[in-house]
C-alpha cells in the first residue's frame, strides 16, 4: 500500500512529537525486581527470574529502568556477579543491587559488598534479614540505599535512628500481599517518624493503605516497585496510577524519589 507524501509527512511529524513527549516525561523506575538463577527448584520464585520477561513488560508499560537483584540463594557472591552481567548485557535498562544474608555471610560482607559496588558497579543492597553493624557500617561507607523486606516492621526502629545517613526503603509497605494489614499501619508510622525511611509499593493487595500512606506522609515517602517478574510490573504500575496523584507527585513516586537516593551516575 502506497503512502502519499502528505500522509508520510504527517506520520513523521507525529512520530517526532511522540518521541519528544517521551523524552520530556519524567523517568519511571521500578525499584524492586528479581533476576537470575536460584539454588532451589521448588517454586518459580526460587528457580529463575528471567530478565527478558521484565524487559517485555517494561516496554509495554513505559518503565524506563528497573532495579534488579538476585533471588534467594545461600551465598550471594556468584548471584551478585550475575546481576552485574545482566546489567551490562542490557545497557540503559537495569540498575543492579547486591543481595546478602547478614547471618550466613557474616564476616565476608564488607569485602564482598565493597567489590560489588566499587568494581561491579552495583548501586544498592537488598536484604531479607535484619542488617548487622557489619552491613550497616559498610553501606554507610559506600553511601548506598538499602531495600529491606523486614521480618517485622518494628525492626526499622532498631536501624533507622542508629544510621540516619542511610536511606532505608521498606519493601511491600511492610507486609507482602497485605498478609498482615496492621503492619501497613506500623510502616506508615515508622516512615513518619524517621526521615530516612521510605515505603515501597509492590505487592500491596489492599490499595487503601497505599492511599493512606500517600495522604498522611506525602508523595515524597513512596517509591514504586513491582516485585517482578513473578508479580507483574504492568499491574503494579497501574495501582500507582489509581492513586490519581497530581502529575508532580506521581512523578516523585514513579521515579523521582528513588533517583534522589541512588548514587550519582546510577542512570
C-alpha positions as CSV (number, residue, x, y, z in Angstrom):
1,X,0.0,0.0,0.0
2,X,1.5,3.4,-1.1
3,X,1.6,6.4,1.2
4,X,1.2,9.9,-0.1
5,X,3.8,12.5,0.6
6,X,1.4,14.4,2.7
7,X,0.5,11.3,4.7
8,X,4.1,10.4,5.2
9,X,5.0,13.9,6.5
10,X,2.1,13.7,8.9
11,X,3.2,10.3,10.2
12,X,6.8,11.6,10.5
13,X,5.6,14.7,12.4
14,X,3.5,12.5,14.7
15,X,6.4,10.2,15.4
16,X,8.7,13.1,16.2
17,X,6.1,14.7,18.5
18,X,5.6,11.4,20.3
19,X,9.3,10.9,20.7
20,X,9.8,14.4,22.1
21,X,6.9,13.8,24.5
22,X,8.5,10.6,25.7
23,X,11.9,12.3,26.2
24,X,10.3,15.1,28.2
25,X,8.2,12.9,30.5
26,X,9.5,12.0,34.0
27,X,11.5,8.8,34.2
28,X,9.7,5.7,35.6
29,X,11.9,3.4,37.7
30,X,10.7,0.0,39.1
31,X,12.7,-0.2,42.4
32,X,12.0,-3.9,43.2
33,X,12.7,-6.8,40.8
34,X,14.5,-10.1,40.8
35,X,16.7,-11.6,38.2
36,X,19.0,-14.6,37.6
37,X,19.2,-18.1,38.9
38,X,18.4,-19.5,42.3
39,X,19.8,-22.7,44.0
40,X,16.4,-24.2,44.7
41,X,14.0,-25.7,42.2
42,X,10.9,-25.8,44.5
43,X,9.0,-22.8,43.0
44,X,9.3,-20.3,40.2
45,X,10.5,-17.6,42.6
46,X,13.3,-19.8,43.8
47,X,14.4,-21.2,40.5
48,X,14.8,-18.5,37.8
49,X,13.8,-14.9,37.3
50,X,14.0,-14.1,33.5
51,X,15.1,-10.6,32.7
52,X,13.5,-10.9,29.2
53,X,10.1,-11.1,30.9
54,X,10.9,-8.0,32.8
55,X,12.1,-6.2,29.7
56,X,8.9,-7.0,27.7
57,X,6.7,-5.7,30.5
58,X,8.9,-2.6,30.8
59,X,8.4,-1.8,27.1
60,X,4.7,-2.3,27.3
61,X,4.2,-0.2,30.4
62,X,6.7,2.5,29.6
63,X,9.0,1.7,32.5
64,X,12.4,3.2,31.8
65,X,14.7,1.5,34.3
66,X,14.3,-1.5,36.7
67,X,16.4,-2.2,39.8
68,X,17.3,-5.9,39.8
69,X,18.9,-8.1,42.4
70,X,19.2,-11.9,43.0
71,X,16.5,-14.3,44.1
72,X,17.2,-16.3,47.2
73,X,20.5,-18.2,47.5
74,X,22.6,-19.4,50.4
75,X,25.6,-17.5,49.2
76,X,25.3,-14.3,47.1
77,X,28.8,-13.8,45.6
78,X,28.0,-15.6,42.3
79,X,24.4,-14.3,42.0
80,X,25.6,-10.7,42.5
81,X,28.1,-11.1,39.7
82,X,25.3,-12.4,37.6
83,X,23.3,-9.3,38.3
84,X,26.2,-7.1,37.1
85,X,26.5,-9.2,33.9
86,X,22.7,-8.8,33.2
87,X,23.1,-5.0,33.7
88,X,26.0,-5.0,31.2
89,X,24.1,-7.1,28.7
90,X,21.2,-4.7,28.6
91,X,22.7,-1.2,29.0
92,X,20.4,1.6,30.0
93,X,17.7,-0.8,31.2
94,X,18.7,-2.2,34.6
95,X,20.2,-0.9,37.8
96,X,21.9,-3.6,39.8
97,X,21.6,-4.0,43.6
98,X,23.6,-6.6,45.5
99,X,21.9,-9.0,47.9
100,X,23.4,-10.6,51.0
101,X,22.5,-12.6,54.1
102,X,23.8,-10.8,57.2
103,X,23.9,-14.2,59.1
104,X,25.2,-16.8,56.7
105,X,27.7,-14.4,55.1
106,X,28.8,-12.7,58.4
107,X,32.4,-11.6,58.3
108,X,32.6,-11.5,54.5
109,X,30.0,-8.9,53.6
110,X,32.2,-5.8,53.9
111,X,34.8,-7.1,51.4
112,X,32.2,-8.6,49.1
113,X,29.9,-5.5,49.0
114,X,32.8,-3.1,48.5
115,X,33.9,-5.1,45.5
116,X,30.4,-5.4,44.2
117,X,29.8,-1.6,44.4
118,X,33.2,-0.3,43.5
119,X,34.2,-2.8,40.8
120,X,31.0,-4.4,39.6
121,X,29.0,-1.1,39.6
122,X,26.1,-2.2,41.8
123,X,24.2,0.7,43.3
124,X,22.4,-0.6,46.5
125,X,21.7,-3.5,48.7
126,X,18.6,-5.8,49.1
127,X,18.1,-7.6,52.4
128,X,15.6,-10.1,53.8
129,X,17.2,-10.2,57.3
130,X,17.8,-7.6,59.9
131,X,21.1,-6.0,59.0
132,X,24.1,-6.3,61.4
133,X,26.5,-3.5,62.2
134,X,28.9,-5.0,59.7
135,X,26.3,-4.5,57.0
136,X,25.2,-1.0,58.1
137,X,28.7,0.3,58.6
138,X,29.6,-0.9,55.1
139,X,26.6,0.7,53.4
140,X,27.3,3.9,55.3
141,X,30.8,3.9,53.9
142,X,29.6,3.2,50.4
143,X,26.7,5.7,50.6
144,X,24.2,3.3,49.0
145,X,20.5,2.8,49.8
146,X,19.1,-0.4,51.4
147,X,15.9,-2.1,50.2
148,X,14.8,-4.2,53.2
149,X,11.9,-6.7,53.3
150,X,11.6,-6.9,57.0
151,X,10.7,-9.9,59.1
152,X,8.6,-7.4,61.1
153,X,8.2,-3.6,60.7
154,X,9.4,-2.9,64.2
155,X,12.9,-3.9,63.1
156,X,13.2,-0.5,61.4
157,X,13.2,1.2,64.9
158,X,16.5,-0.7,65.5
159,X,18.3,0.7,62.5
160,X,16.8,3.9,61.2
161,X,17.7,6.0,64.3
162,X,21.2,4.4,64.6
163,X,22.0,5.1,61.0
164,X,20.2,8.3,60.0
165,X,22.5,8.8,57.0
166,X,21.4,5.5,55.4
167,X,18.3,5.6,53.1
168,X,16.1,2.6,54.1
169,X,13.4,1.5,51.7
170,X,10.8,-0.7,53.3
171,X,9.5,-3.3,50.8
172,X,5.8,-4.1,50.4
173,X,4.7,-1.3,52.7
174,X,5.8,-3.6,55.4
175,X,3.7,-6.7,54.6
176,X,3.9,-8.8,51.4
177,X,0.5,-9.3,49.8
178,X,-1.1,-7.4,52.8
179,X,-0.8,-10.6,54.8
180,X,-0.8,-8.5,58.0
181,X,-2.7,-5.2,57.4
182,X,-1.6,-3.9,60.8
183,X,2.0,-4.0,59.6
184,X,1.0,-1.5,56.9
185,X,-0.2,0.9,59.6
186,X,3.1,0.3,61.5
187,X,5.0,1.0,58.4
188,X,3.3,4.4,57.9
189,X,4.1,5.3,61.5
190,X,7.8,4.3,61.0
191,X,8.1,6.3,57.8
192,X,6.5,9.3,59.6
193,X,8.9,9.0,62.5
194,X,12.2,8.7,60.6
195,X,13.2,10.9,57.7
196,X,15.5,8.2,56.2
197,X,12.7,5.6,55.8
198,X,10.7,5.3,52.6
199,X,7.9,2.9,51.7
200,X,7.9,0.8,48.6
201,X,4.6,-0.1,46.9
202,X,5.0,-3.6,45.5
203,X,2.5,-6.4,46.3
204,X,0.2,-4.3,48.4
205,X,-3.1,-6.0,47.9
206,X,-5.2,-3.6,50.0
207,X,-4.9,-0.4,47.9
208,X,-6.5,1.7,50.7
209,X,-3.2,1.5,52.6
210,X,-1.3,3.0,49.7
211,X,-3.9,5.7,49.6
212,X,-3.5,6.2,53.4
213,X,0.3,6.3,53.1
214,X,0.4,9.0,50.5
215,X,-2.3,11.0,52.2
216,X,-0.6,11.0,55.6
217,X,3.1,11.1,54.5
218,X,3.1,12.8,51.2
219,X,4.3,11.6,47.8
220,X,8.0,12.1,48.9
221,X,7.8,9.0,51.0
222,X,6.6,6.4,48.5
223,X,8.7,4.5,45.9
224,X,7.2,2.5,43.1
225,X,8.2,-1.2,42.9
226,X,6.8,-4.4,41.4
227,X,8.5,-7.4,43.0
228,X,8.7,-8.8,39.4
229,X,8.9,-10.8,37.4
230,X,6.5,-13.1,39.4
231,X,4.5,-10.1,40.2
232,X,3.5,-8.2,37.1
233,X,5.1,-4.7,36.8
234,X,2.2,-3.5,34.5
235,X,-0.3,-4.2,37.2
236,X,1.8,-2.7,40.0
237,X,2.3,0.5,37.9
238,X,-1.4,0.8,37.3
239,X,-2.0,0.6,41.1
240,X,0.1,3.7,41.5
241,X,-1.9,5.4,38.7
242,X,-5.1,4.6,40.6
243,X,-3.9,6.8,43.4
244,X,-4.7,9.7,41.0
245,X,-2.0,11.9,42.3
246,X,-1.1,15.3,40.8
247,X,1.4,14.8,38.0
248,X,4.3,16.2,40.0
249,X,3.5,13.9,42.9
250,X,3.1,10.9,40.7
251,X,6.5,11.6,39.1
252,X,8.1,11.5,42.6
253,X,6.6,8.1,43.4
254,X,7.3,6.6,40.0
255,X,10.9,7.7,39.8
256,X,11.9,10.9,41.3
257,X,12.2,9.6,44.9
258,X,14.4,6.6,44.1
259,X,16.6,8.8,41.8
260,X,17.4,11.0,44.8
261,X,18.5,8.0,46.9
262,X,20.7,6.3,44.3
263,X,24.4,7.1,44.0
264,X,25.3,9.7,41.3
265,X,25.6,8.2,37.9
266,X,23.2,5.4,38.5
267,X,21.1,6.1,35.4
